[in-house]
């Protein structure tokens, strides 16, 4: 079976202008494809999507050979050609296509063969709202990665980075009924290097555990599954983008400690706001873009670090001048590609500077404040911050109605750091 949603005159215009996004669904269950087509029809027309549906991997490859697709969603288990086999072919032939694996199985062993080729994983049946948001994000990320200043840094020669495997398996295990800390620990412990790094970080004192832990299960019990997942993802990204000795004054351990400290302070600043726990995850992941820059552009990133340190210049401004992109943009793009929650992606995207579109004091705003106060609890606050200066934007805080809390936040920062800044890491 090969089918498409009929093309409107508006979509024909978008096709001519190059704005049309092509999305391919591959599933041997025709009823599932018909259901997806029905729930996406109106949104596809409004969003400029061309949707194609096939029930066989060979038919999918024929369509792909005719014209490129931006996003491909593939069922993990199909009778003639498995999802893993098809995704491997798509990765080989069309490496810049966003690949999403669909799975109706909670058994990680069933899903595992396809994980090494996927950017995201979605469970079947999936909520229509979740599906629309996932495809919106995937199409947006696909456009972002076409930017000439970003693509060579993140994609290397051609391939969009795939979702780290252990992180995916943790997500699949988390969705199983009655998933235990032991089951989560078993997945992490299969990777000896990863396990050792997680335990090393837990033992560093940065995470303020109530007592020393000697096992992954103990770390899961104290930190919780979601925070452990974020920590695992941060470690796996550091393995994907190894940093050599060519970047002076750059410390991976200091970066991770500072990120967690910033997340802790941001959580305290937010207080009992809904989802304030997620800001800890954002703190751990906020600077993964720095790992990419230190790995892929070490000389230019080293100059940016030096310019920031010597000229009291915000690092993101130095990055923009030298690379045309910031570590916040890179990190958010990766997290978006991998299908992490949109709120977390936006928090990472805006953690280095005020978001002019913000209408409330949210996690991104709290992390922006926390990162600066962790470095210096007495950092000046100014109504107008000059372009090459490091200061809190007082006008921004007033516009969100929170400036009156600034002295309390300074006190929280002093308590958290013991009046000492954490081990040196790159300034936001």
Secondary structure, DSSP 8 states (H G I E B T S, - for coil): -EEE----HHHHHHHHHT--EEEEEE-S-HHHHHHHHHHHHHHHHHHTEEEEEESSHHHHHHHHHHS--SEEEEES--SSS-HHHHHHHHHHH-TTSEEEEEE----HHHHHHHHTT-SEEEESS--HHHHHHHHHHHHHHHHHTT-HHHHHHHHTTS------HHHHHHHHHHTSTT--HHHHHHHHHTSHHHHHHHHHHHHTTTT--SS---SHHHHHHHH-HHHHHHHHHHHHHHHHT---TTSTT--HHHHHHHHHHHHHHHHHHHTT-TTTTHHHHHHHHTTHHHHHHHHHSHHHHHHHHHHHHHHT--HHHHHHHHHSS-HHHHHHHHHHHTT--HHHHHHHHTSSS--TT--S--HHHHHHHHHHHHH-TT--EESS--TT---EEHHHHHHTT-GGGHHHHHHHHHHHHTTS--S-----
